[in-house]
């Protein structure tokens, strides 16, 4: 069928037509809001590299999650800033650690909000790496026990889901076994299954004070040039018991999101990371692009690639926009 019999523009002519034939639907139900929590009271410190995002004390975090829930966003992801750091990241798995306090406070206030916790050691270790360091190397197997302890402590505090982001081999299996042994068989695992060694994490490392003090993370995070390897990583995490798998970052790895969804058909999350957020914020503030349109175009692209869930610092903005468009 050729022009002029077929005119593709016919169904683009009005907004109503465009809505009726739209292939990809972005919903508030697909959004997860990442939040940073720190010790103290009445603390709401803006993160300079992530305008509009804050380090929050627990009391301020409670106010924030009330707003998140009121917008219909179903879940938050928590990242903690400890009072002190040591070589083994002990506050990560302390019963009174900052994340454990935050979980309890949220559950006491907004009980039906899904609380997901980042399970990693980098924010808590004095060296800034995601695992135990011996003789200048990150030791995989020695790290697994500490990650498992962290996950169990989060579940004990009331976390609904745990999300290992360390990229140690075998961590999903270690967490699943430890959770099950401690009576948390129903707590699902969202695995950072394909986490790349990306430049786009820069603002997050500032926000979470988690930059490595020596070297980098390329010995355990993935090479950005590889996508077949991502499928192997995802497959291993699923075999080990992951309930949801995540690709991080999102925008530079839309092809990987698509491949993972097509290959495995399991729930797939994607992390619209801090650097991606900061770029849009900076360009919007300079008047170089329309921030609102950019946000929705990016999130729709991530959804179109195959993501079922999207972690994004734009969650509240997107929820408001979606509500206005109803």
Rosetta blueprint (number, residue, H / E / L):
1 X L
2 X L
3 X L
4 X L
5 X L
6 X L
7 X L
8 X H
9 X H
10 X H
11 X H
12 X H
13 X L
14 X L
15 X H
16 X H
17 X H
18 X H
19 X H
20 X H
21 X L
22 X L
23 X L
24 X L
25 X L
26 X L
27 X L
28 X H
29 X H
30 X H
31 X E
32 X E
33 X E
34 X E
35 X E
36 X E
37 X E
38 X E
39 X L
40 X L
41 X L
42 X L
43 X L
44 X E
45 X E
46 X E
47 X L
48 X L
49 X L
50 X L
51 X L
52 X L
53 X L
54 X E
55 X E
56 X E
57 X E
58 X H
59 X H
60 X H
61 X H
62 X H
63 X H
64 X H
65 X H
66 X H
67 X H
68 X H
69 X H
70 X H
71 X L
72 X L
73 X L
74 X L
75 X E
76 X E
77 X E
78 X E
79 X E
80 X E
81 X E
82 X L
83 X L
84 X L
85 X L
86 X E
87 X L
88 X L
89 X L
90 X H
91 X H
92 X H
93 X H
94 X L
95 X L
96 X L
97 X L
98 X H
99 X H
100 X H
101 X H
102 X H
103 X H
104 X H
105 X H
106 X H
107 X H
108 X H
109 X H
110 X L
111 X L
112 X L
113 X L
114 X E
115 X E
116 X E
117 X E
118 X E
119 X E
120 X L
121 X L
122 X L
123 X L
124 X L
125 X E
126 X L
127 X L
128 X L
129 X L
130 X L
131 X L
132 X E
133 X E
134 X E
135 X L
136 X L
137 X E
138 X E
139 X E
140 X H
141 X H
142 X H
143 X H
144 X H
145 X H
146 X H
147 X H
148 X H
149 X H
150 X H
151 X H
152 X H
153 X H
154 X H
155 X H
156 X H
157 X H
158 X L
159 X L
160 X L
161 X E
162 X E
163 X E
164 X E
165 X L
166 X L
167 X L
168 X L
169 X L
170 X L
171 X H
172 X H
173 X H
174 X H
175 X H
176 X H
177 X H
178 X H
179 X H
180 X H
181 X H
182 X L
183 X L
184 X L
185 X L
186 X L
187 X L
188 X E
189 X E
190 X E
191 X E
192 X E
193 X E
194 X E
195 X E
196 X E
197 X L
198 X L
199 X H
200 X H
201 X H
202 X H
203 X H
204 X H
205 X H
206 X H
207 X H
208 X H
209 X L
210 X L
211 X L
212 X L
213 X L
214 X L
215 X L
216 X L
217 X L
218 X L
219 X L
220 X L
221 X L
222 X E
223 X L
224 X L
225 X L
226 X L
227 X L
228 X H
229 X H
230 X H
231 X H
232 X H
233 X H
234 X H
235 X H
236 X H
237 X H
238 X H
239 X H
240 X H
241 X L
242 X L
243 X L
244 X E
245 X E
246 X E
247 X E
248 X E
249 X L
250 X L
251 X H
252 X H
253 X H
254 X H
255 X H
256 X H
257 X H
258 X H
259 X H
260 X H
261 X H
262 X H
263 X H
264 X H
265 X L
266 X L
267 X L
268 X E
269 X E
270 X E
271 X E
272 X E
273 X L
274 X H
275 X H
276 X H
277 X H
278 X H
279 X H
280 X H
281 X H
282 X H
283 X H
284 X H
285 X H
286 X L
287 X L
288 X L
289 X L
290 X L
291 X H
292 X H
293 X H
294 X H
295 X H
296 X H
297 X H
298 X H
299 X H
300 X H
301 X H
302 X H
303 X H
304 X H
305 X H
306 X L
307 X L
308 X L
309 X E
310 X E
311 X E
312 X E
313 X L
314 X L
315 X H
316 X H
317 X H
318 X H
319 X H
320 X H
321 X H
322 X H
323 X H
324 X H
325 X L
326 X L
